Amino acid sequence: MAYSQWKYPNGLNIITEDMPSMASVTVGFFVLSGAGHESLEQIGVAHALEHLLFRGSLLYPKGTMSPEFTQITGTMNAFTTWEYTCFYSRSTPEVLSEAFLPLMDMIRQPLLREEDFNLEQNIIRRELSRQLEEPRSRLTHALHQCVYPGRLGKLLIGHDEDILQLKAPDLREFHKRHYIPSNILLVISGRLEKCIGLDSCLQALEDWEESILPVELEQPLIAQPEVVNLTQKHSQLCYSLWAWSLPPLEDKEHYAVHLLCTLLGDDNYIGSRLYNKIVAPGFAQQITCVYTVLGGKGLFKIYGLTSAPQLEWIREKMLVELQQIKAGMITPREYNRAKQKVKTQMALDASGSHSRSVSIAQAWMRHKRMVPLSELLALIDQISIDDLQNIIAQYFSGREFFEIYG
């Protein structure tokens, strides 16, 4: 896969990757600001702005979700995270410009009308209701309340009262500060050789003027160990979350801790160590490990679904498994299988234009450059059993330990 990366004088970073085997092309505008960049007076504004941008722009006042666009593109959508907001379209190469231009205009010149925002508020409140019914989302929010002060300890999209107090001028102010060229990464991936109008689309971005610089992401305080009960532990089924506070690991350690998640049991946990020891024998229905970094703090999380009487046994079993890995009790077979699983997922992410664009952007945010797939695969190959032992020895001894039940 051939790629190019460059930066315009206005600060806009661009990466293109040609994927000749693909039949589609994905355009992704990654605004490097998300919910973590909000003030406490504007909770939920980043997510609300993501919604409102689809309602209309200067050149496309009817909005990019109108029939003339949805019939052209296979997908035109967006999502908000704590650290960035992504707007993307996926189409065939022949209609690239017809998908690119409205997407570009909605980011640069949205109308942000009051009447449109009133409609979107109700949609966002329904989305909030669905999130509050999802156990893993509630557990994560309870963890954030323990770990982070200020904005990072609140819900990503805000509570109902936060959504209701937002006004269209709040969205306009956030857009003016954050939706600027130097705070945006554009990724175009797919079958570029067949794209019609790609050069003219890119040229249209050169006159994008810079304005105000974005604010910095809030840095959290050090949290104390805590046990939180969202509901009574004697309920029939119990969702649980155990978490350790880690630093934001860099370079080889960053990939080693993700390999540790896979070895213990990531979202695709079948065949992993915790699956074989806890889930397969019937002690729990699910065990999932995740490592995330937010606001200068890393969190290693283990989600579980089991009956309440099994919670303490499962907790002890997990600690035993961590200590066994620390002692080097890893078979070559499970170690190599975990490596292959990580590499396979990376390869699968690179097999679709949309998933590849997100992978490119996330790697760029970490390394501040384009990282080829071959380099990422080589990094995984370099991780040894000793590296996994060192991760546990350094970061899972005497560190914060959070337990949350729901």
N, C-alpha and C positions, 0 to 999 in steps of 0.2 A: 504494500500500500504506500503510494507516494504522497508526501505531505509538504505543505508550505506554511510558514508562519511569518508574520510581519506586524509592524505597528505603524499606524498613521501618525502624522504630526499632531493631530488632535488627541492622541492618547489611546485610540481604539485599537485593541489587540484582535488579530484575525488569524484563525487557523483553518486551513482547508486540507482535506484528506481524500484522495481519489481511491474509490473502492470499485474497480472495474467489474467485479462479480455481482454487484448490487443492481437492482432494477429501480431503486428509489434514491432520492437525495433528501437529506434533512438539513434545515437551516435552524440553528439555535442561537438566540441572543441570551447570553448569561449576564444578567445584571448582578454585580458583585456586592449586593446589599440585600439583606432579607429581614426577617423579624428581629434578629439580634441587633439590628441597627436602629430600632425604634426607640423613642423616648417613652417614659411611663405615662405621658399625657396622650400618646398616640398609639396605644397598643392595638395591634391588628391592622395597622395602616398598610404595611407591605403586602399582605395577602389581599386586602380590600382593593388596593391599586391594581394588583394582578387581574382581579375580576373586571374592574371597570375599564381597563384598556381595551377590552374586546367590544366595548359598546360604541366606539366611534372615534375617528381621528380627523385631522384637517382635510385630507384628501379622500377619506372613506368615511363620511359622517354616519352612514348606516351601520357601521361596525363590520369587523372581519368575520363575524359568525353568520353573516347574511348568506342566502343561498348561492349567490354567484361565486363565493369563495369556498364554501364547504363542498361544492360540487367539483371544484378544481383540485383541492388538496385532499389527500387521504386522511390527514390529521392536522389540525391547528389547535394548539392547546398551550397550557402553561402550568407551572407549579412553583410554590414558594417554600423555601427551607429557612433555617435560621441564618444561613450565611449567604445565600444567593437566591435569585429569582430567575427562572428560565422560561422563555417564550420560544416556541418552536413550531415549525411546519414540516410536514413530510409529504412529498409529492413525487411524481415522475420527473425526470430531468427536463423533459420538453416544456414543462410549465413552471420551471423554477422561478422566473421573474414574476409571474402572476401570483405566486405564493410569497415571494420575498418582499416585494414592494409594499403590500398592505401591512405585513408584519413589521417592517422597518418603520412605516409611518405611525403605526399605533404606539410604538415605543418612543419615537421622537416627538410626535405632535398629537397626543391624545386630547380629546375635547374635555373629558372629565366633567360632564354635566351633572348638575345637582339631581335632576329627575332620574337620570340613569343610576346614580348611586343609591337613591331610595329603593329602586328595584333590586339592586344587587345586595343590599343589606339583608333582605329577607332570604335570599338564596344562601348567603354566608351563614345566617343563623340556623338554617336547616342543616348545613354542613357541620356546624358546631354540634348540633344534637346527635348526629351520627357518630362524631368523634367521641363524645362523652359516653356513648354506649359501647365503645370498643375497649375491652379490658387492657390490652397492651398500651394503648394511648393513655389511659388513665394512670397506669402504673408509672409510665415514663414521666408524666406530668408531676406525679407525687415525688418522684426522684429529683426532678429539676427544682422543686420547691425546697428540698433538703439541701441541695448542692449549691444552687445559684441565688444570689441576691438580685434585686432589681428586675429588669425586663426578662432575663433569661429564666427566671423562676416562674414566669407566667405561661399560659397556654400560647402556642405559636400563633393561632389565629385570633386569640383574645376570648374573653368571656362575653356573655350576652350583653352585659352593661357596657363593655368596652366597644363592641361593635355598634351599639346604639348611639354612643356619644360621638363617634367619628362623623366628620362633616367633609363635604367635597373639598373645601380649602385645605384641609389636612392632607388629603391625597395630592393636591396640586403642589404643596410645599415639599412633600417627600419626593415627588417626581422631579422637581426642580433641583433638589440637592443630590439625588442619587442616580438619576437616569441621564448620565453624562458619558461622553465617549471614553474617558480615562477610567471609568468604573464599569466598563462593559467588555466582555469577551464574545466575539462572534465565531462560531464553529460551523463549518459547512462540510458535511461528509456524505459520501455516496458516489454514484457514478457521474463524476464531474465532467468527463470527456463528452458526455451527451447533453450537458446542460446548455440551454439556450438563454443568452442574456446574462450570464454570470459576471462578466467583466463590467458591464454597464451597471449592474446592481452594486458591485463593490465600489465603483467610482462615485455612486450617489451618496456614499457615506463619508467622502473626504471633506465635504463642506460642513459637517456636523460641528457646531461650535461648542467649545468647553465653557462651563460656567462655574458653579460652586463645588468645592470638593466635598465628598461625603464625610460623615462623622466616623469615628473609630468604634469598633466593636467593644462593648463593655467587658472589662475583665472581672471575673468572679472572685469572691473571697474563698478562703479555705473552709470547707464544711466539716462538721463533726459527724462521727458515726451516729446512726439513728435507725430506729425501728418504727415503721409506720403501719398501722392497721386501717385500711380503708373500710373494711367490714369485719364482722366477727369471724374468727378463725375456725369456728366449729361448723361453718357452712359445708354443704356436701362436696362442692368442687371449689378449689381455691386457685386463683391466679397469683403468682408470686414473682418477685423480682429481687435478686441479689446483685449488688453492684459494688465495685471497688473504684476508688478515685486514683487515677494515674495521671502522669504528666502527658502533654501532647507529644507522643513519641514521633521521632523523625527518622528518615532514611530507612536503614535496614530494620531497626526495631519496629517501625510502623508496620511493615509488611509481616514481620515475625508475629506480632500480636494478632493480626488478622488470620495468619496461619494457625495460631493457637485456637482461635474461635472455631475454625473449620475442624481442627482435630477433635476438639471437645464436642462441637455440635452447633453449626450455624443454622440459618433459616432452612437450609436443605440438610437436616440433621440425620437422616436415616443412614445407618452404618457408622456413625461417629462413636467416640468413646462413651459419652454420657447416654447416648441412645442405647448402646449395647448393655450398659450397666444399670440404667434406670428405667428407660422407656420400654425396651423390648421385654424385660421381665414383668412389666405391668405395674411398676411403682408410680409412674407418672404417665400422662398422655403426651406431654411435649416438654422438651428442654432445648432452649435456643440461646446461643452466645452471640453477643454483638459488642464491638468496640467502636465508640464514637468520640469525636473531638469537637468541643464547642467552648468558645469563650476562653481559650487558654487552658482548658482542663480536659483530660481524657477520662472516659468512663468505660469500664469493662463490665458488661451487664449479662446476667444469666436469667432468662425468663423461664418460668415453669408453669405447668398446669397439672394439678394433682388434687387428691383429697387432702383436707386439712390435717388429719392425723399423720400423714406422711411427710409433712413439711420439715420437721426437725431431722428426720432420717435422711431425707434428700440433701438437706444443707450439709450434714456431716459427710455424706458420700461425695459431694462435690469437692469439699475441702480435701478429702483423701485423694481424689483423682488429681487435684492440683499438686499435692505433695508428691505423688508418684511421678508425675511429669518432671517436677523439680529434681527428683532423684534419678532421673534418666530412664525411668521404666516406660519407655516407648518402644514398641516393636518396629523394626524397619518397614514392615508391611503397612502399618497404620500411618506411619510418618510419610511414606511415599504416596499412599492413597490420599492423604490430606493435601499434599502438594499438588497432585494431579487434579484434585477437585478444584482447587483455587485456580490453577492454570486453565482448566476447562471452562470455568465460569468467565474468566477474562477473554478467552477465545470466543465464547458464545456472545459476549457483549460486543465483540468486534465484528460479529457476523451480520448485524443489522445497522442501518444508517443512523437510526435514532439512538439506540443504546450506545453505539460507538461515539456519537457526539457528546453524550453525557459523560462517558468515560474519559474522553479527551479533555473536557472542561474540568472535571474533578482532578485529574492528574496535573493539569496546568495550574490550578489554584494551589496545589501542594508544592509543585516544583518551579512554578513561574516560567515554564517552557513546555513545548510539545514533547511528550514522552511516548516514543513508539511502543507498540505492543511487545515487540521483541525484547526491549529493555526491561519491561515489567516482568515478563516471563523469566528473564535471566535473574532478576532480583529474587524471585521466589525460589529458583534453583539454588541460589547461594545460601539460603537459610538452613542452618544445621540444627540438630537436636540440642546442641549446646546453647544455641541462641534462644530456643524455647525455654530451656532451664534457667537461663539468665533472666529472662522476662519475669518468670514467676519468683525467682530469688530476690529480684530488686523491687518488684512492685506489688507483690501479694503477701508480704510479711510486715505486719504492724501497720498496715495502711487502713484508711477508712473502709468500713464495711457497712453497707446499707441493706436493710431488709424491708421489703414492702409487700403487704398481703392485701388481696382484694377479693 
